[in-house]
């Protein structure tokens, strides 16, 4: 199994260095900005959305069946994000 390392700390920002961090990395992490219940609600809504839009597919996504997760094209989610928010994903 491949071990993935994530460099979390370089993306952490405060009000004072927010713009500099964003300019340097294209993304920032602002700790404790959302309550854990808000995060859980967002995850639940994401699953509801994915389960709904794949419901009529040959292999629909089911949050409780990890094998079903890889049957959906992530690019579709990126297109929906860009369309609904007007913001594009950055590589």
The first five atom37 places (N, CA, C, CB, O) and aatype in JSON, in Angstrom:
{
  "aatype": [20, 20, 20, 20, 20, 20, 20, 20, 20, 20, 20, 20, 20, 20, 20, 20, 20, 20, 20, 20, 20, 20, 20, 20, 20, 20, 20, 20, 20, 20, 20, 20, 20, 20, 20, 20, 20, 20, 20, 20, 20, 20, 20, 20, 20, 20, 20, 20, 20, 20, 20, 20, 20, 20, 20, 20, 20, 20, 20, 20, 20, 20, 20, 20, 20, 20, 20, 20, 20, 20, 20, 20, 20, 20, 20, 20, 20, 20, 20, 20, 20, 20, 20, 20, 20, 20, 20, 20, 20, 20, 20],
  "atom_mask": [
    [1, 1, 1, 1, 1],
    [1, 1, 1, 1, 1],
    [1, 1, 1, 1, 1],
    [1, 1, 1, 1, 1],
    [1, 1, 1, 1, 1],
    [1, 1, 1, 1, 1],
    [1, 1, 1, 1, 1],
    [1, 1, 1, 1, 1],
    [1, 1, 1, 1, 1],
    [1, 1, 1, 1, 1],
    [1, 1, 1, 1, 1],
    [1, 1, 1, 1, 1],
    [1, 1, 1, 1, 1],
    [1, 1, 1, 1, 1],
    [1, 1, 1, 1, 1],
    [1, 1, 1, 1, 1],
    [1, 1, 1, 1, 1],
    [1, 1, 1, 1, 1],
    [1, 1, 1, 1, 1],
    [1, 1, 1, 1, 1],
    [1, 1, 1, 1, 1],
    [1, 1, 1, 1, 1],
    [1, 1, 1, 1, 1],
    [1, 1, 1, 1, 1],
    [1, 1, 1, 1, 1],
    [1, 1, 1, 1, 1],
    [1, 1, 1, 1, 1],
    [1, 1, 1, 1, 1],
    [1, 1, 1, 1, 1],
    [1, 1, 1, 1, 1],
    [1, 1, 1, 1, 1],
    [1, 1, 1, 1, 1],
    [1, 1, 1, 1, 1],
    [1, 1, 1, 1, 1],
    [1, 1, 1, 1, 1],
    [1, 1, 1, 1, 1],
    [1, 1, 1, 1, 1],
    [1, 1, 1, 1, 1],
    [1, 1, 1, 1, 1],
    [1, 1, 1, 1, 1],
    [1, 1, 1, 1, 1],
    [1, 1, 1, 1, 1],
    [1, 1, 1, 1, 1],
    [1, 1, 1, 1, 1],
    [1, 1, 1, 1, 1],
    [1, 1, 1, 1, 1],
    [1, 1, 1, 1, 1],
    [1, 1, 1, 1, 1],
    [1, 1, 1, 1, 1],
    [1, 1, 1, 1, 1],
    [1, 1, 1, 1, 1],
    [1, 1, 1, 1, 1],
    [1, 1, 1, 1, 1],
    [1, 1, 1, 1, 1],
    [1, 1, 1, 1, 1],
    [1, 1, 1, 1, 1],
    [1, 1, 1, 1, 1],
    [1, 1, 1, 1, 1],
    [1, 1, 1, 1, 1],
    [1, 1, 1, 1, 1],
    [1, 1, 1, 1, 1],
    [1, 1, 1, 1, 1],
    [1, 1, 1, 1, 1],
    [1, 1, 1, 1, 1],
    [1, 1, 1, 1, 1],
    [1, 1, 1, 1, 1],
    [1, 1, 1, 1, 1],
    [1, 1, 1, 1, 1],
    [1, 1, 1, 1, 1],
    [1, 1, 1, 1, 1],
    [1, 1, 1, 1, 1],
    [1, 1, 1, 1, 1],
    [1, 1, 1, 1, 1],
    [1, 1, 1, 1, 1],
    [1, 1, 1, 1, 1],
    [1, 1, 1, 1, 1],
    [1, 1, 1, 1, 1],
    [1, 1, 1, 1, 1],
    [1, 1, 1, 1, 1],
    [1, 1, 1, 1, 1],
    [1, 1, 1, 1, 1],
    [1, 1, 1, 1, 1],
    [1, 1, 1, 1, 1],
    [1, 1, 1, 1, 1],
    [1, 1, 1, 1, 1],
    [1, 1, 1, 1, 1],
    [1, 1, 1, 1, 1],
    [1, 1, 1, 1, 1],
    [1, 1, 1, 1, 1],
    [1, 1, 1, 1, 1],
    [1, 1, 1, 1, 1]
  ],
  "atom_positions": [
    [[0.84, -1.18, 0.0], [0.0, 0.0, 0.0], [0.89, 1.25, 0.0], [-0.96, -0.01, 1.22], [1.91, 1.3, 0.68]],
    [[0.47, 2.24, -0.77], [1.21, 3.49, -0.88], [0.85, 4.4, 0.28], [0.92, 4.19, -2.23], [-0.33, 4.59, 0.59]],
    [[1.86, 4.95, 0.91], [1.63, 5.9, 2.02], [1.65, 7.31, 1.44], [2.72, 5.74, 3.15], [2.61, 7.7, 0.77]],
    [[0.59, 8.06, 1.71], [0.51, 9.44, 1.23], [0.79, 10.38, 2.4], [-0.89, 9.73, 0.61], [0.2, 10.27, 3.47]],
    [[1.7, 11.3, 2.17], [2.05, 12.28, 3.18], [1.4, 13.61, 2.82], [3.59, 12.43, 3.32], [1.45, 14.03, 1.66]],
    [[0.81, 14.27, 3.79], [0.13, 15.53, 3.55], [0.8, 16.61, 4.39], [-1.37, 15.43, 3.88], [0.95, 16.46, 5.6]],
    [[1.19, 17.69, 3.74], [1.84, 18.8, 4.43], [0.8, 19.83, 4.84], [2.93, 19.46, 3.54], [0.59, 20.83, 4.15]],
    [[0.16, 19.58, 5.93], [-0.93, 20.41, 6.41], [-0.47, 21.78, 6.91], [-1.67, 19.7, 7.52], [-1.1, 22.79, 6.62]],
    [[0.6, 21.82, 7.64], [1.0, 23.03, 8.36], [1.31, 24.23, 7.47], [2.19, 22.73, 9.2], [1.08, 25.36, 7.88]],
    [[1.83, 24.01, 6.27], [2.19, 25.15, 5.44], [0.96, 25.88, 4.91], [3.05, 24.7, 4.28], [1.08, 27.01, 4.43]],
    [[-0.22, 25.27, 4.99], [-1.44, 25.88, 4.5], [-2.24, 26.59, 5.59], [-2.3, 24.84, 3.85], [-3.22, 27.27, 5.3]],
    [[-1.83, 26.45, 6.83], [-2.54, 27.08, 7.95], [-2.34, 28.59, 7.88], [-2.05, 26.53, 9.31], [-1.23, 29.08, 7.69]],
    [[-3.45, 29.31, 8.05], [-3.38, 30.77, 7.95], [-4.12, 31.42, 9.12], [-3.95, 31.25, 6.62], [-5.03, 30.83, 9.72]],
    [[-3.71, 32.63, 9.4], [-4.41, 33.49, 10.35], [-4.9, 34.7, 9.56], [-3.47, 33.91, 11.55], [-4.6, 34.83, 8.37]],
    [[-5.63, 35.56, 10.2], [-6.09, 36.79, 9.53], [-4.89, 37.59, 9.03], [-6.95, 37.65, 10.49], [-4.96, 38.21, 7.97]],
    [[-3.81, 37.57, 9.79], [-2.62, 38.37, 9.44], [-1.88, 37.85, 8.21], [-1.68, 38.4, 10.61], [-1.32, 38.65, 7.45]],
    [[-1.85, 36.54, 7.99], [-1.08, 36.0, 6.85], [-1.96, 35.3, 5.82], [-0.02, 35.04, 7.35], [-1.46, 34.55, 4.98]],
    [[-3.23, 35.52, 5.88], [-4.18, 34.85, 4.99], [-3.85, 35.09, 3.51], [-5.59, 35.33, 5.28], [-3.73, 34.13, 2.75]],
    [[-3.7, 36.33, 3.11], [-3.46, 36.63, 1.69], [-2.11, 36.1, 1.23], [-3.54, 38.15, 1.46], [-1.99, 35.6, 0.11]],
    [[-1.08, 36.22, 2.07], [0.24, 35.71, 1.7], [0.22, 34.2, 1.5], [1.28, 36.08, 2.77], [0.81, 33.68, 0.55]],
    [[-0.47, 33.49, 2.39], [-0.57, 32.03, 2.29], [-1.36, 31.65, 1.04], [-1.23, 31.43, 3.55], [-0.98, 30.72, 0.32]],
    [[-2.43, 32.35, 0.79], [-3.23, 32.08, -0.4], [-2.44, 32.34, -1.68], [-4.5, 32.93, -0.39], [-2.49, 31.55, -2.62]],
    [[-1.71, 33.44, -1.71], [-0.88, 33.76, -2.88], [0.21, 32.71, -3.09], [-0.24, 35.15, -2.71], [0.51, 32.34, -4.23]],
    [[0.78, 32.23, -2.01], [1.89, 31.27, -2.1], [1.44, 29.87, -2.5], [2.63, 31.2, -0.78], [2.13, 29.19, -3.26]],
    [[0.27, 29.44, -2.01], [-0.13, 28.04, -2.18], [-1.44, 27.84, -2.93], [-0.23, 27.39, -0.85], [-1.76, 26.73, -3.35]],
    [[-2.21, 28.92, -3.11], [-3.49, 28.8, -3.79], [-4.6, 28.23, -2.93], [-3.34, 27.94, -4.99], [-5.72, 28.04, -3.41]],
    [[-4.29, 27.98, -1.68], [-5.27, 27.42, -0.75], [-4.83, 27.79, 0.67], [-5.4, 25.87, -0.91], [-3.64, 27.96, 0.94]],
    [[-5.79, 27.91, 1.56], [-5.47, 28.13, 2.98], [-6.34, 27.24, 3.84], [-5.68, 29.62, 3.37], [-7.44, 26.84, 3.45]],
    [[-5.82, 26.92, 5.01], [-6.58, 26.2, 6.03], [-6.72, 27.16, 7.2], [-5.88, 24.85, 6.46], [-5.72, 27.63, 7.75]],
    [[-7.95, 27.43, 7.57], [-8.22, 28.3, 8.72], [-8.8, 27.4, 9.8], [-9.2, 29.5, 8.35], [-9.97, 27.03, 9.75]],
    [[-7.99, 27.04, 10.79], [-8.44, 26.1, 11.82], [-9.65, 26.62, 12.59], [-7.3, 25.81, 12.79], [-9.79, 27.82, 12.86]],
    [[-10.51, 25.69, 12.94], [-11.65, 25.93, 13.82], [-12.64, 26.97, 13.31], [-11.16, 26.36, 15.15], [-13.31, 27.63, 14.1]],
    [[-12.73, 27.12, 11.99], [-13.68, 28.09, 11.45], [-15.09, 27.51, 11.38], [-13.23, 28.55, 10.06], [-16.07, 28.25, 11.44]],
    [[-15.19, 26.2, 11.25], [-16.49, 25.52, 11.22], [-16.62, 24.63, 12.44], [-16.66, 24.71, 9.93], [-15.65, 24.01, 12.88]],
    [[-17.81, 24.56, 12.96], [-18.11, 23.66, 14.07], [-18.2, 22.24, 13.51], [-19.45, 24.07, 14.81], [-18.56, 22.05, 12.35]],
    [[-17.88, 21.26, 14.31], [-17.89, 19.87, 13.84], [-19.26, 19.45, 13.31], [-17.46, 18.93, 14.96], [-19.34, 18.65, 12.39]],
    [[-20.33, 19.99, 13.88], [-21.67, 19.64, 13.38], [-21.89, 20.2, 11.97], [-22.77, 20.17, 14.34], [-22.58, 19.58, 11.16]],
    [[-21.31, 21.37, 11.67], [-21.41, 21.93, 10.33], [-20.66, 21.04, 9.32], [-20.85, 23.36, 10.3], [-21.14, 20.82, 8.21]],
    [[-19.5, 20.55, 9.73], [-18.72, 19.66, 8.86], [-19.48, 18.36, 8.6], [-17.35, 19.35, 9.49], [-19.54, 17.88, 7.47]],
    [[-20.07, 17.79, 9.64], [-20.84, 16.56, 9.49], [-22.04, 16.78, 8.58], [-21.3, 16.04, 10.85], [-22.37, 15.91, 7.77]],
    [[-22.69, 17.93, 8.71], [-23.83, 18.24, 7.86], [-23.4, 18.36, 6.39], [-24.5, 19.55, 8.32], [-24.09, 17.86, 5.5]],
    [[-22.26, 19.01, 6.14], [-21.76, 19.14, 4.77], [-21.42, 17.77, 4.18], [-20.52, 20.05, 4.74], [-21.73, 17.51, 3.01]],
    [[-20.8, 16.9, 4.97], [-20.48, 15.55, 4.48], [-21.76, 14.79, 4.15], [-19.64, 14.77, 5.53], [-21.84, 14.12, 3.12]],
    [[-22.75, 14.9, 5.02], [-24.02, 14.22, 4.79], [-24.69, 14.72, 3.51], [-24.96, 14.41, 5.98], [-25.2, 13.93, 2.72]],
    [[-24.68, 16.04, 3.31], [-25.27, 16.62, 2.1], [-24.51, 16.2, 0.84], [-25.3, 18.15, 2.21], [-25.12, 15.98, -0.2]],
    [[-23.18, 16.08, 0.94], [-22.4, 15.61, -0.2], [-22.81, 14.19, -0.57], [-20.89, 15.68, 0.11], [-23.02, 13.88, -1.75]],
    [[-22.93, 13.32, 0.44], [-23.33, 11.94, 0.18], [-24.73, 11.88, -0.42], [-23.28, 11.11, 1.46], [-24.98, 11.13, -1.37]],
    [[-25.65, 12.67, 0.13], [-27.01, 12.7, -0.42], [-26.99, 13.11, -1.9], [-27.9, 13.67, 0.38], [-27.68, 12.51, -2.72]],
    [[-26.2, 14.11, -2.21], [-26.09, 14.59, -3.58], [-25.55, 13.5, -4.5], [-25.19, 15.83, -3.64], [-26.13, 13.22, -5.55]],
    [[-24.43, 12.88, -4.11], [-23.82, 11.84, -4.94], [-24.74, 10.63, -5.09], [-22.48, 11.4, -4.34], [-24.83, 10.04, -6.17]],
    [[-25.41, 10.26, -4.01], [-26.34, 9.13, -4.09], [-27.52, 9.47, -5.0], [-26.84, 8.74, -2.68], [-28.0, 8.61, -5.74]],
    [[-27.98, 10.69, -4.96], [-29.12, 11.11, -5.79], [-28.75, 11.13, -7.27], [-29.61, 12.49, -5.35], [-29.48, 10.58, -8.1]],
    [[-27.63, 11.77, -7.61], [-27.3, 11.92, -9.04], [-26.84, 10.62, -9.69], [-26.23, 12.97, -9.21], [-26.79, 10.52, -10.91]],
    [[-26.49, 9.63, -8.88], [-26.08, 8.33, -9.44], [-27.15, 7.26, -9.26], [-24.78, 7.87, -8.79], [-26.94, 6.1, -9.63]],
    [[-28.29, 7.62, -8.7], [-29.34, 6.65, -8.36], [-29.78, 5.8, -9.55], [-30.54, 7.37, -7.8], [-30.09, 4.62, -9.38]],
    [[-29.81, 6.37, -10.74], [-30.27, 5.63, -11.92], [-29.13, 5.04, -12.74], [-31.09, 6.53, -12.79], [-29.36, 4.48, -13.82]],
    [[-27.91, 5.15, -12.25], [-26.77, 4.56, -12.95], [-26.71, 3.06, -12.69], [-25.45, 5.23, -12.51], [-27.32, 2.54, -11.76]],
    [[-25.97, 2.39, -13.54], [-25.83, 0.94, -13.38], [-25.23, 0.58, -12.03], [-24.95, 0.37, -14.49], [-25.62, -0.41, -11.41]],
    [[-24.29, 1.4, -11.56], [-23.64, 1.17, -10.26], [-23.72, 2.46, -9.44], [-22.16, 0.71, -10.44], [-22.75, 3.22, -9.4]],
    [[-24.85, 2.71, -8.79], [-24.97, 3.96, -8.02], [-24.06, 3.99, -6.8], [-26.42, 4.15, -7.58], [-23.67, 2.95, -6.26]],
    [[-23.74, 5.18, -6.39], [-22.93, 5.36, -5.18], [-23.79, 5.11, -3.95], [-22.3, 6.78, -5.13], [-24.94, 5.54, -3.88]],
    [[-23.21, 4.4, -3.0], [-23.83, 4.19, -1.7], [-22.76, 4.5, -0.66], [-24.39, 2.71, -1.54], [-21.7, 3.87, -0.64]],
    [[-23.04, 5.46, 0.19], [-22.03, 5.88, 1.18], [-21.54, 4.74, 2.06], [-22.59, 6.98, 2.04], [-20.44, 4.81, 2.6]],
    [[-22.35, 3.7, 2.22], [-21.99, 2.58, 3.09], [-21.29, 1.44, 2.36], [-23.22, 2.05, 3.76], [-20.93, 0.43, 2.97]],
    [[-21.09, 1.6, 1.05], [-20.42, 0.56, 0.27], [-19.22, 1.19, -0.46], [-21.41, -0.11, -0.76], [-19.36, 1.67, -1.58]],
    [[-18.06, 1.18, 0.18], [-16.87, 1.83, -0.4], [-16.56, 1.41, -1.83], [-15.69, 1.55, 0.46], [-16.05, 2.21, -2.61]],
    [[-16.86, 0.18, -2.19], [-16.6, -0.27, -3.56], [-17.4, 0.53, -4.58], [-16.93, -1.75, -3.69], [-16.98, 0.65, -5.73]],
    [[-18.53, 1.07, -4.18], [-19.38, 1.83, -5.1], [-18.82, 3.22, -5.39], [-20.79, 1.95, -4.54], [-19.21, 3.85, -6.36]],
    [[-17.92, 3.69, -4.56], [-17.41, 5.05, -4.7], [-16.59, 5.24, -5.96], [-16.57, 5.41, -3.49], [-16.57, 6.34, -6.52]],
    [[-15.93, 4.21, -6.43], [-15.03, 4.38, -7.56], [-15.74, 4.23, -8.91], [-13.92, 3.38, -7.47], [-15.09, 4.25, -9.95]],
    [[-17.05, 4.09, -8.89], [-17.78, 3.93, -10.15], [-18.2, 5.26, -10.75], [-18.99, 3.07, -9.94], [-18.75, 5.3, -11.85]],
    [[-17.97, 6.34, -10.05], [-18.43, 7.65, -10.49], [-17.26, 8.51, -10.94], [-19.2, 8.36, -9.37], [-16.2, 8.48, -10.31]],
    [[-17.43, 9.25, -12.01], [-16.39, 10.11, -12.55], [-16.31, 11.4, -11.73], [-16.67, 10.42, -14.04], [-17.25, 12.2, -11.74]],
    [[-15.22, 11.6, -11.05], [-15.04, 12.79, -10.21], [-15.08, 14.06, -11.03], [-13.72, 12.7, -9.46], [-15.44, 15.12, -10.51]],
    [[-14.72, 13.98, -12.3], [-14.76, 15.17, -13.15], [-16.16, 15.76, -13.2], [-14.29, 14.82, -14.56], [-16.31, 16.97, -13.33]],
    [[-17.19, 14.93, -13.1], [-18.57, 15.42, -13.1], [-18.83, 16.32, -11.91], [-19.56, 14.26, -13.11], [-19.51, 17.34, -12.03]],
    [[-18.3, 15.95, -10.77], [-18.47, 16.76, -9.57], [-17.75, 18.09, -9.75], [-17.94, 16.02, -8.32], [-18.26, 19.13, -9.35]],
    [[-16.57, 18.06, -10.36], [-15.81, 19.28, -10.59], [-16.56, 20.22, -11.53], [-14.42, 18.95, -11.16], [-16.55, 21.43, -11.32]],
    [[-17.2, 19.67, -12.55], [-17.98, 20.5, -13.47], [-19.16, 21.11, -12.74], [-18.46, 19.67, -14.68], [-19.44, 22.29, -12.92]],
    [[-19.84, 20.33, -11.93], [-20.98, 20.85, -11.15], [-20.53, 21.95, -10.21], [-21.66, 19.73, -10.35], [-21.2, 22.97, -10.08]],
    [[-19.4, 21.75, -9.55], [-18.86, 22.76, -8.63], [-18.6, 24.07, -9.38], [-17.56, 22.26, -7.96], [-19.01, 25.14, -8.94]],
    [[-17.93, 23.96, -10.51], [-17.58, 25.15, -11.29], [-18.84, 25.85, -11.77], [-16.7, 24.76, -12.49], [-18.93, 27.08, -11.73]],
    [[-19.82, 25.08, -12.22], [-21.06, 25.66, -12.74], [-21.85, 26.38, -11.64], [-21.92, 24.58, -13.38], [-22.34, 27.48, -11.86]],
    [[-21.97, 25.75, -10.47], [-22.82, 26.31, -9.41], [-22.15, 27.42, -8.63], [-23.23, 25.23, -8.47], [-22.84, 28.29, -8.09]],
    [[-20.83, 27.42, -8.56], [-20.14, 28.43, -7.75], [-19.44, 29.47, -8.59], [-19.14, 27.78, -6.85], [-19.15, 30.57, -8.11]],
    [[-19.16, 29.15, -9.86], [-18.39, 30.06, -10.7], [-16.9, 30.0, -10.4], [-18.88, 31.47, -10.52], [-16.11, 30.73, -11.0]],
    [[-16.5, 29.12, -9.48], [-15.09, 28.98, -9.12], [-14.55, 27.7, -9.75], [-14.9, 28.95, -7.55], [-15.24, 26.68, -9.81]],
    [[-13.31, 27.75, -10.23], [-12.7, 26.59, -10.84], [-11.74, 25.91, -9.89], [-11.99, 26.97, -12.12], [-11.12, 26.56, -9.05]],
    [[-11.6, 24.58, -10.02], [-10.59, 23.84, -9.28], [-9.23, 24.22, -9.82], [-10.83, 22.32, -9.38], [-9.07, 24.42, -11.02]],
    [[-8.24, 24.33, -8.94], [-6.87, 24.64, -9.37], [-6.0, 23.44, -9.11], [-6.31, 25.9, -8.64], [-6.1, 22.8, -8.06]],
    [[-5.14, 23.14, -10.06], [-4.19, 22.02, -9.89], [-3.01, 22.48, -9.08], [-3.72, 21.47, -11.25], [-2.09, 21.69, -8.83]]
  ]
}
